[in-house]
Amino acid sequence: MFFECLDSKIYYEFFDKEKEMTAVFLHGWGGNHQSLLPLASAFQNYNILTLDFFGFGLSDKVKEEFNIYTYVN
């Protein structure tokens, strides 16, 4: 699935296990949402949200100047 951010598409996957809490997994540099799936499978009592940051995996690259403050926003 995708959502729009800074005129770019960001890819994410949400695994709804109908649990009360959701664990959010963020990959490191050079990773993507798929690199987190083995770790996410250990969290059976949580819904799981994974995503690809700008320019990684299935997400678009940012179309404007990009810096650390853009990531924070």
Summary of the structure (lengths in Angstrom):
residues: 73
radius of gyration: 13.1
end to end distance: 20.8
largest distance: 39.5
contacts: 177
relative contact order: 0.29
helix: 18%
strand: 29%
